[in-house]
Amino acid sequence: MATPVFSVQNQASPTQSLYWIHDTFTELPWSIPVDLTTFIHLHLCWGRSFEGLIACWPQLKQTGSSLSGSTLNDHYPNNRLQAVMQHYEDAEMAPLAQQHDTCSRDLDLLLNDAHGTQMASAEFGRRSKARIEEDPTLIFRHPDYALSTTHLWRWFHDHFPNLIENNIDLLTTLPPTPLQDLFDPSEEDGEPPLCWIPHRLRNHGFFRAQCIALDREFLVPSLGVDDPWENKELMLELITYVDPLAYYSRISQRLQHDKDIIRHALETNPYCLQLLDSSDLENPELAAPIQEAQYILNQADENDSPNVASRGDDGDDLPF
């Protein structure tokens, strides 16, 4: 097939086998390992043809590689395969694989039949789509969630080629420049896009805050809440890493009056003082941070004031 596919076959439980698309430019996974149901679902979402998958299906299950005359181990020996599987664990995909077990069994049988009868790609797509849609209990992450960090390495290759050496192990070694220092949130999805940032980094701290701020919560492996703007812990973290002045209005009304949220917002950006209502401004428990913020704003106003030079005795506007 034009785009190679690799798989880790689980002989004890074939429906728990994992599949991913390979990127021939970097020789790394283009997508993270996923169960068969998710793999088929992603093909449907991305509009990828099933022709190659149908043709190589028995070989892929037997050797772990869609490439003729090669095996999974030829391309992914133990150390590289461990790094690939770490992506699967970081993305916390195991619960979905278990939940998809029955559907994956059916799709496995459908692929066997498609290969044996040389079923047309479009027909397989129609039948697999119908099987997936008939089960309303199936859960899927956003398609962007399945993208591998390979896309990040290609971004580095395009923007900072001097950081990418020919012999660098891109699966386990990040370029030395800190990712968060390079990240530009001004684009709709950030730059580089948040879906290219390693799942592990998106699960906490700076990049979790960016996912929330840019409405990409679906990229966080285990956010654990339906509405992050109502969660105090997440909002305190958000204020740490993004300008609270720009996002304060999105914080829930309840948390906008929370003393800890207000203190942290004022510490991060004193101009948040202008967003507080009279009840917060008059709260004696907030007197100290409010006074400190006001002092900083007053100092900023003084520093920004034009420095008018004294006139000379002769009335000349020049100071000499």
C-alpha positions in Angstrom: 0.0 0.0 0.0 1.1 3.6 -0.7 1.2 4.5 3.0 2.7 1.8 5.2 0.8 0.5 8.2 2.3 -1.4 11.2 0.6 -3.3 14.0 1.4 -4.9 17.3 -0.6 -8.2 17.3 -2.0 -9.5 20.5 -2.2 -13.2 20.0 -4.1 -13.9 23.2 -6.7 -11.2 22.4 -6.6 -10.3 18.7 -9.1 -7.5 19.1 -6.7 -5.8 21.4 -4.1 -5.5 18.6 -2.9 -2.0 17.8 -2.4 -0.3 14.4 -0.8 2.9 13.2 0.1 4.7 10.0 3.8 5.1 9.2 5.5 8.3 8.0 8.1 7.5 5.4 9.7 11.0 5.6 10.7 10.6 9.3 10.4 6.8 9.4 8.3 7.3 12.5 4.6 6.7 13.3 2.3 9.2 11.6 -0.4 8.3 14.1 -0.3 6.8 17.5 -1.2 3.1 18.0 -5.0 2.5 18.3 -7.4 -0.4 18.4 -9.0 -1.6 15.1 -12.3 0.1 15.6 -10.6 3.5 16.2 -8.3 2.8 13.3 -11.2 2.2 10.9 -13.0 5.3 12.4 -10.0 7.5 11.7 -9.8 6.3 8.1 -13.4 7.4 7.7 -12.8 10.7 9.4 -9.6 11.4 7.3 -11.1 10.2 4.1 -8.4 7.6 3.6 -8.9 4.7 1.2 -9.2 1.2 2.5 -7.8 -0.4 -0.6 -4.3 -1.0 0.7 -5.5 -2.1 4.1 -7.8 -4.7 2.5 -5.1 -6.0 0.2 -2.5 -6.4 2.9 -4.8 -7.4 5.8 -3.6 -11.0 6.3 0.1 -10.0 5.9 -0.4 -7.1 8.4 -1.8 -9.5 11.0 0.9 -12.1 10.4 4.0 -9.9 10.2 2.9 -6.6 11.8 3.9 -4.8 8.6 2.0 -4.0 5.4 5.2 -3.8 3.5 6.0 -6.9 1.5 9.0 -8.9 2.7 9.3 -7.0 6.0 8.2 -7.4 9.5 7.3 -5.0 12.4 10.7 -5.8 14.0 12.6 -4.8 10.9 11.3 -1.2 11.3 10.6 -1.1 15.0 13.1 -3.1 17.0 12.5 -3.3 20.8 13.8 0.1 21.8 11.8 1.9 19.1 8.7 -0.2 19.6 8.8 0.6 23.4 8.8 4.3 22.5 5.9 3.9 20.2 3.9 2.0 22.8 4.8 4.7 25.3 2.8 7.1 23.0 -0.2 4.7 23.4 0.1 4.7 27.2 0.6 8.5 27.4 -2.6 9.0 25.3 -4.4 6.6 27.6 -6.1 4.7 24.8 -6.4 1.3 26.6 -9.9 2.0 28.0 -11.2 2.7 24.5 -9.6 -0.5 23.1 -11.4 -2.5 25.7 -14.7 -0.7 25.1 -14.4 -1.3 21.4 -13.7 -5.1 21.7 -17.0 -6.4 20.2 -16.9 -3.9 17.3 -13.3 -4.7 16.6 -14.1 -8.4 16.4 -16.8 -7.6 13.8 -14.5 -5.3 11.8 -11.8 -8.0 11.9 -14.2 -10.5 10.3 -15.3 -7.8 7.8 -11.7 -7.2 6.8 -11.2 -11.0 6.4 -14.2 -11.1 4.1 -13.2 -8.0 2.2 -9.8 -9.4 1.5 -11.1 -12.8 0.5 -13.8 -11.4 -1.9 -11.6 -8.5 -3.1 -14.3 -6.1 -1.8 -14.2 -2.6 -3.2 -12.8 0.0 -0.9 -15.9 2.1 -1.0 -18.1 -0.9 -0.1 -16.0 -1.8 2.8 -16.1 1.8 4.0 -19.9 1.9 3.8 -20.3 -1.4 5.7 -17.7 -0.5 8.4 -19.3 2.9 8.9 -22.7 1.3 9.3 -21.3 -1.2 11.9 -19.7 1.6 13.9 -22.7 3.9 13.8 -25.1 1.1 14.9 -23.4 1.1 18.3 -24.2 4.3 20.2 -22.0 3.3 23.1 -18.8 3.6 21.2 -16.6 6.5 22.3 -14.0 8.2 20.0 -11.5 10.9 20.6 -11.2 13.8 18.2 -9.2 12.7 15.1 -6.5 15.2 15.8 -5.9 13.4 19.1 -4.5 10.4 17.2 -1.7 12.4 15.5 1.8 11.4 16.5 4.7 13.7 17.5 6.1 12.9 14.1 4.4 16.1 12.9 6.3 18.1 15.6 9.6 16.7 14.3 8.7 17.7 10.8 7.8 21.2 12.1 11.2 21.4 13.7 12.8 20.2 10.5 11.1 23.0 8.6 11.7 25.8 11.2 14.9 24.8 13.0 16.8 22.3 10.8 20.0 23.0 12.7 18.4 21.3 15.8 17.6 18.1 13.9 20.7 16.0 13.4 20.7 13.0 11.2 21.4 10.6 14.0 19.0 12.0 16.6 16.5 9.5 18.1 13.4 11.5 17.5 11.2 9.0 19.3 12.7 9.6 22.7 14.7 12.9 22.5 13.2 16.3 22.3 15.3 19.1 20.7 17.0 21.1 23.4 15.0 24.3 22.8 12.1 24.3 25.3 8.8 23.7 23.5 6.9 26.2 25.6 9.3 29.0 24.8 8.8 28.4 21.1 5.0 28.0 21.3 3.0 30.8 19.8 -0.7 30.9 21.0 -1.7 33.6 18.5 -2.7 31.0 15.9 -6.1 29.3 16.1 -4.5 25.9 17.1 -1.3 27.4 18.4 2.0 27.2 16.6 3.2 24.4 16.4 -0.4 23.0 16.7 -1.2 21.6 20.1 -2.2 18.3 18.6 1.5 17.8 17.7 2.7 18.4 21.2 3.4 15.1 23.1 0.3 13.8 24.9 2.3 13.6 28.1 3.0 17.3 28.0 -0.6 18.2 27.2 -1.8 16.4 30.4 -0.6 19.1 32.8 0.9 22.5 33.2 1.7 24.9 30.4 0.3 22.9 27.5 -2.9 21.8 29.4 -3.6 25.5 30.1 -3.1 26.3 26.4 -5.5 23.5 25.4 -8.1 25.0 27.6 -7.5 28.6 26.6 -7.6 27.7 22.9 -10.7 25.5 23.2 -8.8 22.3 22.6 -9.7 20.5 25.8 -10.3 17.4 23.7 -6.5 17.1 23.3 -5.9 16.6 27.0 -5.7 12.9 27.8 -7.4 13.0 31.2 -9.0 16.4 31.9 -11.5 14.8 34.2 -14.1 17.6 34.1 -16.9 18.5 31.8 -16.4 22.3 32.2 -12.8 23.3 32.9 -13.8 27.0 33.4 -15.8 25.8 36.4 -12.9 23.9 38.0 -10.8 26.0 40.5 -7.6 23.9 40.2 -7.6 24.1 36.4 -8.3 27.9 36.5 -5.5 28.5 38.9 -3.2 26.6 36.6 -4.6 28.5 33.6 -3.9 31.9 35.2 -0.3 30.8 35.8 0.4 30.2 32.1 -1.9 32.5 30.2 -2.8 36.2 30.6 -5.8 36.2 32.9 -6.9 39.6 31.6 -7.7 38.0 28.3 -9.6 35.0 29.7 -11.0 36.2 33.0 -14.5 36.7 31.6 -14.6 33.1 30.5 -14.1 31.8 34.1 -17.3 30.8 35.7 -19.2 33.6 37.6 -18.7 31.6 40.8 -14.9 31.4 40.4 -14.6 35.1 39.3 -15.4 35.9 42.9 -13.2 33.3 44.5 -10.5 34.9 46.6 -7.7 32.6 45.5 -8.6 33.1 41.8 -8.6 36.9 42.3 -5.3 37.0 44.3 -3.6 34.9 41.6 -5.0 36.9 38.8 -3.9 40.2 40.3 -0.4 38.7 41.0 -0.1 37.6 37.4 -1.6 40.8 35.8 -2.5 43.7 38.0 -4.7 45.1 35.2 -7.2 42.4 36.2 -8.1 44.9 38.9 -10.4 46.7 36.4 -12.4 43.5 36.0 -13.4 43.2 39.7 -16.8 44.3 40.9 -17.5 46.5 43.9 -18.1 43.6 46.3 -14.7 42.2 45.5 -13.0 45.5 45.7 -14.5 46.1 49.2 -13.7 42.6 50.5 -11.3 43.1 53.4 -9.7 39.8 52.8 -8.5 41.0 49.4 -7.3 44.4 50.6 -3.6 43.5 50.4 -3.5 42.1 46.8 -5.8 44.9 45.6 -3.5 47.6 47.2 -0.4 45.9 45.7 -2.0 45.8 42.3 -3.1 49.4 42.5 0.4 50.5 43.5 1.9 48.7 40.5 -0.6 50.4 38.2 0.1 53.8 39.7 3.8 53.2 39.1 3.2 52.2 35.6 1.1 55.3 35.0 3.9 57.5 36.4 6.5 55.8 34.2 4.3 56.2 31.1 3.7 59.9 31.8 5.5 62.3 29.3 8.6 63.8 30.8 8.1 67.5 30.1 11.4 69.4 30.2 11.7 72.7 32.1 11.8 75.9 29.9 14.9 77.9 29.9 15.0 81.5 31.4 14.7 82.9 27.9 11.4 81.1 27.3 13.0 78.8 24.8 11.3 75.4 24.7 14.7 73.7 24.5 16.4 72.7 27.8 19.7 74.2 26.8 
